Amino acid sequence: MNKNDNKCYGYLSRINTPDDLKNLTYDELGILAEEIRLFLLDTVSKTGGHIASNLGVVELTLALHKVLNAPLDKIIWDVGHQTYVHKILTGRKDSFESLRQFGGIAGFPKTQESEYDIFNTGHSSTSVSAALGMARARDLNREDYTVAAVIGDGALSGGMALEALNDAGISRTNLLVILNDNGMSIAPNVGGLSRYLSRLRIRPFYYKTRESMQAFFDSLPNSGRRLRKFLHKVKSSVKSMFIPSMFFEDLGFRYFGPIDGHDIKEMVRVFEQGKTMKGPVLVHVVTVKGKGYKFAEENPGIYHGVAPFVIESGQVVNSRNKNYSGVFGKKMCELAKQDNKIIAITAAMTDGTGLTQFRELYPKRFFDVGIAEQHAVTLAAGLAMGGAKPVVAIYSTFLQRAYDQILHDVALQNLKVVFAIDRAGVVGDDGETHQGIYDISFLYTIPNMTILSPASPNELKNMLDYAIFEHQGPVAVRYPKGSGHEFDGSDTPIEFGKGMVLKEGTSVTLIGVGKVMNNIFEAAQLLESEGISCEIINPRFLRPADDELILKSAGKTNKVVVVQDVIQEGGFGAYVTGLINNARIGAYTKVIGLPDKGIEHGKTELIYKKYGLDPQGIKAAIIKEFYTNN
């Protein structure tokens, strides 16, 4: 927040730590909530980010910080994209305009950024496990503080969350779980648990009745034990009549809710009660995603993770029809029209993976399994075993969660499953938990796995044709976020294990993986201005690689450079290096990639520049490696 803007935010300008909330009245907190919403809209409309989820948790975050004493008390936010309000309240509002910008505030919790960020959370369904671990460590150390996990109803569709609830329920460990129920993850939630929560939301009468009955039971004298026992059975019968199975209570939690997630006073009352109870407590809070901004309320999926937008009209700069995800979605619809065995599967990413139209055209051949990547992959294995042609569309960063299923259920059985890996490589603003920079390395360890990487949108379409109609066995087609450039030859049909030369040269061979191909062409121009003739290869197949093509070029230039916007270790670059070394043809190799560590958030171009993947960086690395005496 700029100092000149303080007058626009009377209460917010005075909030620097959560302690500043303690003495505010509920009326003042209500005004503060509206100021925070205005501040969020003003900031995120310029930077882009996760606006809908954060508009929905304003009152919830205020209530939590009013009741708890952070950072002594620990708050773990599931997924983490819902922490903007938390960051504003914990000393970061004055630098909030740097949100998701290179060198600025992260869009997710980062322990390195603030003592109030207790645990890094970028993937879903992890908060209860982490919170239970912290609570058990607290008890072992004989310390006294509250541990709270804030988890969305969408995250409950992830198996890890259910595993953690199962463990926590029998633990007798003091733990506060707040279920933020807005009926959404990124897309509307699916599955039986979502339906169960829907039933809970529409039965508030039961909970009011339960509280009244409990107060009556507590008022009875000890001599009325028989009457108390009889009335407890009546209470259980009432519960069974209104709610067939109290899932959370059956697991071992004390359950409160559902309560209005925009009523600060009610949440404070319940949170105060919950944190003093023995054992695990779950508070079910119902919120509205996008609360207070009509465009986000009406279309929360669009405003989940959004580019900069115009506040007054809600207009978003969106080139999905031209980008890789849009190309994928359109091509899938075309292929599905040709073959009724084609099935599309995604994990709560229908819009993000470009499958919205597919879902509308072929609803019986589309499966959104919720935030459950492991299930998505094994579901695909079962479909393939039954003769279907499943295509599993998942972001690279989330596919990591299903490694065992890819290996055990798909690859070892050599099943025909197509993995459409979106957001491969550097994705930019979401930062280290979302960069798709590990997929090639871990897929390279999986038997029977073929890996393709298109250098242009047209090539993606051709690879999908090949993967679905020609290839036998598991195949991964990995493609980047955003738009791409076309090259001569991109329409050349795909032939198993074959790459192609895009430009002839004699001094050095440049091999580019996917999105970096445009930078390689620019680097080649820079090098050739200094008399260095560059040969450029588009490998197309990363596994199996075109050994013959690579060795032929290496023998001609004696210098081979692989450029990839993934980690240097393992994978394609390492394979090319080993191939050339084992051939003993006297050629030198260099791999230009990313270090084996978390890559921070920021525009992709800035990250490329920092790590030498921009044209100037590629040129400089080649000059230093091969043309400088040192």
TORDRENMI-49810 format. One line per field, with one value per residue (C-alpha): residue number from 1; chain; x, y, z. Coordinates in steps of 0.2 Angstrom, whole numbers, plus 2048, in hexadecimal, padded with zeros to 3 digits. Layout:
! residues N
nr	c(NUM/...)
kette	c(A/...)
u	c(X/...)
v	c(Y/...)
w	c(Z/...)
***
This chain:
! residues 630
nr	c(1/2/3/4/5/6/7/8/9/10/11/12/13/14/15/16/17/18/19/20/21/22/23/24/25/26/27/28/29/30/31/32/33/34/35/36/37/38/39/40/41/42/43/44/45/46/47/48/49/50/51/52/53/54/55/56/57/58/59/60/61/62/63/64/65/66/67/68/69/70/71/72/73/74/75/76/77/78/79/80/81/82/83/84/85/86/87/88/89/90/91/92/93/94/95/96/97/98/99/100/101/102/103/104/105/106/107/108/109/110/111/112/113/114/115/116/117/118/119/120/121/122/123/124/125/126/127/128/129/130/131/132/133/134/135/136/137/138/139/140/141/142/143/144/145/146/147/148/149/150/151/152/153/154/155/156/157/158/159/160/161/162/163/164/165/166/167/168/169/170/171/172/173/174/175/176/177/178/179/180/181/182/183/184/185/186/187/188/189/190/191/192/193/194/195/196/197/198/199/200/201/202/203/204/205/206/207/208/209/210/211/212/213/214/215/216/217/218/219/220/221/222/223/224/225/226/227/228/229/230/231/232/233/234/235/236/237/238/239/240/241/242/243/244/245/246/247/248/249/250/251/252/253/254/255/256/257/258/259/260/261/262/263/264/265/266/267/268/269/270/271/272/273/274/275/276/277/278/279/280/281/282/283/284/285/286/287/288/289/290/291/292/293/294/295/296/297/298/299/300/301/302/303/304/305/306/307/308/309/310/311/312/313/314/315/316/317/318/319/320/321/322/323/324/325/326/327/328/329/330/331/332/333/334/335/336/337/338/339/340/341/342/343/344/345/346/347/348/349/350/351/352/353/354/355/356/357/358/359/360/361/362/363/364/365/366/367/368/369/370/371/372/373/374/375/376/377/378/379/380/381/382/383/384/385/386/387/388/389/390/391/392/393/394/395/396/397/398/399/400/401/402/403/404/405/406/407/408/409/410/411/412/413/414/415/416/417/418/419/420/421/422/423/424/425/426/427/428/429/430/431/432/433/434/435/436/437/438/439/440/441/442/443/444/445/446/447/448/449/450/451/452/453/454/455/456/457/458/459/460/461/462/463/464/465/466/467/468/469/470/471/472/473/474/475/476/477/478/479/480/481/482/483/484/485/486/487/488/489/490/491/492/493/494/495/496/497/498/499/500/501/502/503/504/505/506/507/508/509/510/511/512/513/514/515/516/517/518/519/520/521/522/523/524/525/526/527/528/529/530/531/532/533/534/535/536/537/538/539/540/541/542/543/544/545/546/547/548/549/550/551/552/553/554/555/556/557/558/559/560/561/562/563/564/565/566/567/568/569/570/571/572/573/574/575/576/577/578/579/580/581/582/583/584/585/586/587/588/589/590/591/592/593/594/595/596/597/598/599/600/601/602/603/604/605/606/607/608/609/610/611/612/613/614/615/616/617/618/619/620/621/622/623/624/625/626/627/628/629/630)
kette	c(A/A/A/A/A/A/A/A/A/A/A/A/A/A/A/A/A/A/A/A/A/A/A/A/A/A/A/A/A/A/A/A/A/A/A/A/A/A/A/A/A/A/A/A/A/A/A/A/A/A/A/A/A/A/A/A/A/A/A/A/A/A/A/A/A/A/A/A/A/A/A/A/A/A/A/A/A/A/A/A/A/A/A/A/A/A/A/A/A/A/A/A/A/A/A/A/A/A/A/A/A/A/A/A/A/A/A/A/A/A/A/A/A/A/A/A/A/A/A/A/A/A/A/A/A/A/A/A/A/A/A/A/A/A/A/A/A/A/A/A/A/A/A/A/A/A/A/A/A/A/A/A/A/A/A/A/A/A/A/A/A/A/A/A/A/A/A/A/A/A/A/A/A/A/A/A/A/A/A/A/A/A/A/A/A/A/A/A/A/A/A/A/A/A/A/A/A/A/A/A/A/A/A/A/A/A/A/A/A/A/A/A/A/A/A/A/A/A/A/A/A/A/A/A/A/A/A/A/A/A/A/A/A/A/A/A/A/A/A/A/A/A/A/A/A/A/A/A/A/A/A/A/A/A/A/A/A/A/A/A/A/A/A/A/A/A/A/A/A/A/A/A/A/A/A/A/A/A/A/A/A/A/A/A/A/A/A/A/A/A/A/A/A/A/A/A/A/A/A/A/A/A/A/A/A/A/A/A/A/A/A/A/A/A/A/A/A/A/A/A/A/A/A/A/A/A/A/A/A/A/A/A/A/A/A/A/A/A/A/A/A/A/A/A/A/A/A/A/A/A/A/A/A/A/A/A/A/A/A/A/A/A/A/A/A/A/A/A/A/A/A/A/A/A/A/A/A/A/A/A/A/A/A/A/A/A/A/A/A/A/A/A/A/A/A/A/A/A/A/A/A/A/A/A/A/A/A/A/A/A/A/A/A/A/A/A/A/A/A/A/A/A/A/A/A/A/A/A/A/A/A/A/A/A/A/A/A/A/A/A/A/A/A/A/A/A/A/A/A/A/A/A/A/A/A/A/A/A/A/A/A/A/A/A/A/A/A/A/A/A/A/A/A/A/A/A/A/A/A/A/A/A/A/A/A/A/A/A/A/A/A/A/A/A/A/A/A/A/A/A/A/A/A/A/A/A/A/A/A/A/A/A/A/A/A/A/A/A/A/A/A/A/A/A/A/A/A/A/A/A/A/A/A/A/A/A/A/A/A/A/A/A/A/A/A/A/A/A/A/A/A/A/A/A/A/A/A/A/A/A/A/A/A/A/A/A/A/A/A/A/A/A/A/A/A/A/A/A/A/A/A/A/A/A/A/A/A/A/A/A/A/A/A/A/A/A/A/A/A/A/A/A/A/A/A/A/A/A/A/A/A/A/A/A/A/A/A/A/A/A/A/A/A/A/A/A/A/A/A/A)
u	c(800/807/808/7FD/7EF/7EE/7DF/7D5/7D7/7D3/7D4/7DF/7ED/7EE/7F0/802/801/7F2/7F4/7EC/7DC/7D9/7D1/7C6/7B4/7AA/7A3/7B5/7BA/7AB/7B2/7C3/7BD/7B6/7C6/7D0/7C5/7C7/7DA/7DB/7D1/7DC/7EC/7E8/7E0/7F1/7FC/7F1/7EF/7E2/7D4/7C4/7CB/7D2/7C2/7B9/7C4/7C5/7BA/7C1/7D3/7CE/7C5/7D3/7E0/7D5/7D4/7E5/7F6/800/80E/80F/7FF/801/7F6/7F9/7EF/7EB/7F0/7F6/7EF/7E2/7EF/7EE/7E4/7EF/7FE/7F6/7F3/804/80F/80F/802/80E/817/808/809/818/80D/813/820/832/83A/82A/81D/818/807/808/80E/821/82A/839/82E/826/825/812/814/815/816/818/808/806/7FE/7ED/7E8/7F8/7F3/7EB/7FA/806/7FC/7FA/80D/810/803/80B/81C/815/80E/81F/828/81B/817/806/7FF/7F1/7F4/7E7/7E5/7DA/7D4/7C8/7BA/7C3/7D2/7C9/7C7/7D9/7DD/7EB/7DF/7D4/7E3/7E7/7D6/7D5/7E5/7E1/7D0/7D7/7E6/7DE/7EA/7E4/7E2/7D6/7D1/7C7/7BE/7BB/7AC/7A8/7A3/7B2/7C4/7CA/7BA/7AA/7AD/7A9/7A6/79D/7A6/7A0/78E/790/796/787/77B/783/782/76F/76B/770/760/768/777/76C/761/771/777/767/766/778/774/765/76F/77C/76F/769/76E/778/769/761/76D/760/757/768/76B/75A/75B/76D/765/757/765/76E/75D/75B/76D/769/759/762/773/775/787/791/7A1/7AD/7A6/7A8/7BA/7BD/7BB/7B0/7A6/79F/795/792/793/793/7A5/7A1/79B/7AA/7A2/79B/7AC/7B5/7A9/7AB/7BE/7C0/7B6/7BF/7D1/7CD/7C6/7D0/7D3/7D1/7C3/7BC/7B3/7A9/7A8/79E/7A5/7A1/7B0/7B2/7A8/7A5/7AA/79B/7A6/7B0/7A0/798/7A7/7B3/7BC/7C2/7C7/7D0/7E1/7DF/7E9/7E8/7D6/7CC/7C2/7B3/7B0/7B8/7C1/7D0/7DD/7DB/7E3/7DE/7D8/7EA/7F4/7F9/7EB/7DF/7E7/7E6/7D4/7CE/7D8/7D1/7BF/7C4/7CC/7BD/7B2/7BC/7BD/7B0/7BD/7C7/7C4/7CA/7CF/7D4/7D6/7CC/7D4/7C7/7C9/7DB/7DF/7D4/7C7/7B7/7B0/7B5/7AA/79B/79C/7A1/79B/79A/7AC/7B3/7B8/7BD/7C2/7C6/7D7/7DC/7EA/7EE/7DC/7DC/7EB/7E5/7D4/7DC/7E5/7D5/7CD/7DB/7DA/7C8/7CC/7C9/7D6/7D8/7E1/7E6/7E8/7F1/7FE/810/811/802/807/815/808/804/815/812/802/80A/818/80E/7FD/801/813/817/807/80C/7FA/7F5/7F3/7F6/7FD/7F9/805/800/80B/81B/82B/82C/81B/81F/815/80F/821/82A/81C/814/823/822/835/836/82B/838/844/837/82F/840/841/830/831/827/824/826/828/824/827/81F/828/819/806/804/810/806/7F7/801/808/7F6/7F1/801/7FF/7EC/7EB/7FC/806/805/809/80A/80F/811/80F/816/812/815/809/804/806/814/81C/81B/82A/82D/82A/81E/810/81C/814/81A/824/829/83A/83E/844/847/854/84D/85C/86D/87D/88F/896/88B/87B/86D/85F/850/843/831/82E/840/841/83E/84C/858/854/857/867/86D/86B/876/883/883/886/897/89A/894/889/87B/872/861/858/846/847/834/836/840/83E/843/84E/853/865/86A/865/86E/87E/87E/87D/88A/896/894/896/89F/896/884/87A/869/85E/84F/845/845/852/862/864/85D/852/855/865/86D/868/870/880/881/87D/88B/898/894/895/8A7/8A6/8B0/8A2/89F/88E/886/875/86D/85F/859/861/85A/851/841/83F/838/828/829/826/82D/838/840/843/84B/856/85C/860/868/85A/857/85F/86D/870/871/87D/888/888/88E/89B/8A2/8A1/8A9/8B0/8B9/8CB/8C9)
v	c(800/811/81E/829/81D/81B/827/81C/80D/815/805/7FB/808/805/7F2/7EC/7DC/7D1/7D9/7E9/7DF/7DA/7EA/7EE/7EC/7E1/7F0/7F6/7E5/7E5/7F6/7EF/7E0/7EB/7F5/7E5/7E0/7F1/7F0/7DE/7E3/7F2/7E8/7D8/7E0/7E7/7D8/7CA/7BC/7B1/7BE/7B4/7A9/7B7/7C2/7B3/7B1/7C3/7C1/7B0/7B6/7C5/7BA/7AD/7BB/7C3/7B3/7AC/7B3/7B1/7AD/7A4/79B/792/794/789/78E/780/783/794/79F/7A5/7AE/7C0/7C6/7BD/7C6/7D7/7D5/7CF/7DE/7DC/7E8/7F6/7EB/7E2/7EA/7DF/7CF/7C1/7CD/7C8/7CB/7D0/7C8/7B6/7B1/7A2/7A1/7A1/79E/7A8/7B7/7B9/7B0/7B0/7A4/794/787/789/783/784/773/76D/762/763/76F/763/757/765/76D/75C/75A/76B/767/757/75F/76D/75F/756/766/76A/77A/784/78C/789/781/784/77E/787/77B/77D/771/76E/769/75B/752/74F/73E/745/750/742/738/746/748/735/736/746/740/732/73C/746/754/765/76B/778/775/782/77C/78A/784/78E/780/783/77F/786/77F/77A/76B/75A/749/742/74C/75C/756/752/763/76A/761/768/77A/779/772/780/77C/76C/776/783/775/76B/77A/77D/76B/76A/779/770/760/76A/772/761/75B/74C/743/744/738/72D/73C/742/731/731/742/73F/731/73D/749/73B/737/749/749/73A/741/751/74B/738/737/744/740/74C/747/735/737/73E/751/75D/765/777/77E/782/794/7A4/7A7/7BA/7BC/7C1/7C1/7AF/7A9/7B1/7A9/798/799/79E/78F/784/788/784/773/763/759/75C/769/76D/77D/77D/78F/793/7A1/7A9/7A8/7B9/7C1/7D4/7D4/7CF/7C9/7BE/7B8/7B4/7AC/7A6/79A/7A8/7B2/7A4/7A8/7B7/7C2/7D5/7DB/7EB/7ED/7F6/7E9/7DA/7D8/7CC/7CB/7B9/7B1/79F/79C/79F/798/786/781/788/77F/76F/771/775/766/75A/75F/75C/74B/745/749/73C/72F/72B/722/732/736/746/746/755/759/768/771/771/783/784/776/77C/76E/778/776/763/762/76A/760/74F/74F/73C/73B/748/745/752/749/757/75B/749/746/735/72F/738/72E/71D/720/723/712/70A/712/70D/6FB/6FC/701/714/721/72C/73D/744/757/75D/76B/765/76B/761/751/74F/749/73A/733/722/720/724/718/70A/70A/711/70E/6FD/6F7/701/708/714/724/735/742/753/75D/76F/77D/774/77E/78F/796/7A6/7AF/7A1/79C/78D/782/784/784/775/772/760/756/751/74B/740/73A/734/727/71F/70F/70F/722/72C/73F/74C/75F/76A/779/782/781/778/76B/768/764/758/750/74D/745/739/736/731/728/721/71E/70F/710/71F/72F/740/750/75F/771/782/78F/79D/7A0/79A/79D/793/78D/786/773/773/76B/75D/74C/744/735/72A/72F/73C/74E/75B/767/779/781/77B/781/77B/783/77E/774/77B/770/778/770/777/78A/78F/78C/79E/7A4/798/79F/7B1/7AA/7A2/7B3/7BB/7AE/7AE/7C1/7BC/7AF/7A0/795/78C/77D/77C/76B/769/758/756/745/747/735/72B/739/739/732/731/743/74A/740/745/758/755/74D/75C/76B/762/76D/769/775/76F/77D/778/782/774/76F/769/759/74A/749/74E/759/74B/73E/748/74B/738/733/73E/739/727/729/72F/73B/749/755/760/763/770/770/781/77F/783/77F/771/77C/786/794/7A3/7AC/7BA/7BC/7AE/7BA/7C0/7AF/7AA/7B9/7B5/7A3/7A6/79F/7AF/7B1/7BC/7AF/7A1/7AA/7AF/79D/796/7A3/7A0/78D/78B/79B/7A2/79D/79B)
w	c(800/7FB/809/7FE/7FE/811/811/806/813/824/82E/823/823/836/835/835/83F/845/856/84F/84C/85F/865/855/857/84C/843/840/83A/82E/827/826/81C/80F/80E/80C/7FD/7F5/7F8/7F1/7E1/7DE/7E0/7D8/7C9/7C5/7CA/7C6/7D2/7DC/7DF/7E1/7EF/7F9/7F8/7FF/80F/815/824/828/828/833/83F/840/844/850/85A/858/85D/84D/84B/85C/856/846/837/828/818/80C/7FA/7FF/7F2/7FE/809/802/810/81D/815/815/828/82C/827/814/80E/80A/7FD/7F7/7E6/7E3/7E5/7D9/7D1/7CF/7E0/7E8/7F3/7EF/7EB/7F7/809/80A/81A/814/812/823/834/832/823/82D/81E/80C/803/7F0/7ED/7F4/803/80D/81B/828/827/82A/838/840/83F/847/855/859/85A/865/871/871/875/883/87B/87B/86C/85F/84E/841/82F/823/815/807/803/7F2/7FA/804/7F3/7F4/7FC/807/810/814/81A/826/82D/830/83A/843/848/853/859/868/863/865/853/84B/839/830/821/815/80B/7FB/7F0/7E5/7E2/7D2/7CA/7D2/7DE/7D9/7E2/7F0/7FE/7F5/7F5/807/80C/801/80C/81C/815/813/824/830/83A/841/848/851/858/85E/867/870/875/87B/886/88D/890/89A/8A5/8AB/8BD/8BF/8C6/8B5/8AD/8A5/89E/897/88F/887/881/879/86F/86A/864/85A/852/84D/846/83C/835/82F/82B/828/82C/835/82C/836/847/842/83E/850/84E/858/84A/849/83B/82E/833/828/822/820/832/83C/84D/84B/845/853/85F/858/856/868/86D/861/866/879/876/878/869/856/852/841/83D/82D/826/816/80B/7FA/7EE/7E7/7F4/7F1/7DF/7D4/7C5/7D1/7D9/7C9/7C1/7CF/7C3/7B8/7C7/7D0/7C9/7BD/7B3/7B6/7B3/7B2/7C3/7BC/7AE/7B4/7A3/7A3/796/790/781/785/774/76E/77C/77E/78A/77E/76F/779/77E/76C/765/772/76C/75A/75E/769/75B/751/75E/76C/776/77A/78C/795/7A8/7B2/7C5/7C9/7BA/7AC/7A7/7AB/79F/791/793/796/785/785/795/78D/77D/784/796/797/791/79D/7AF/7BC/7CB/7D6/7DE/7DD/7D0/7D7/7D4/7C3/7BD/7C3/7BC/7AB/7AD/7B0/7A1/796/79C/797/785/787/782/791/791/7A2/7A2/7B1/7B5/7B6/7C8/7CD/7C4/7D0/7DC/7D2/7CF/7D6/7CC/7BC/7C0/7C8/7C0/7AE/7A9/7B0/7A7/798/796/789/793/78C/799/793/79F/79F/7A7/7A3/7A6/7AE/7B2/7BA/7C7/7D2/7D7/7DD/7E1/7D0/7C4/7B9/7B9/7BF/7B4/7A7/7B4/7BD/7AE/7A7/7B5/7B0/7A5/795/796/786/788/77A/77C/76E/769/762/764/753/758/768/75D/752/762/769/758/75A/76C/76B/75B/758/767/772/784/790/788/790/785/790/78A/792/799/78E/77B/76F/75F/74F/745/734/734/743/739/734/73A/74A/748/757/75E/751/753/745/740/740/73A/732/73A/73C/74C/75B/75C/766/76D/774/77F/77C/781/780/76D/769/775/76C/75B/762/76A/75A/751/75F/75D/74A/74A/752/745/74E/743/74D/749/752/756/75C/764/765/76E/77F/782/778/770/75E/762/74F/74C/75C/759/746/74B/759/74D/742/74E/75D/769/76F/77B/782/788/794/7A0/7AC/7B9/7B1/7BB/7B3/7A4/792/794/79F/792/783/78D/791/77F/777/785/782/76F/771/762/76A/76C/77B/783/78F/797/79A/7A6/7B8/7C8/7D3/7DF/7E1/7D3/7DA/7D3/7C6/7B3/7A9/79F/7AF/7B5/7A5/7A6/7B7/7B3/7A2/798/78E/77D/784/792/786/77B/78A/791/780/77D/78F/78D/77B/775/784/78A/79D)
***
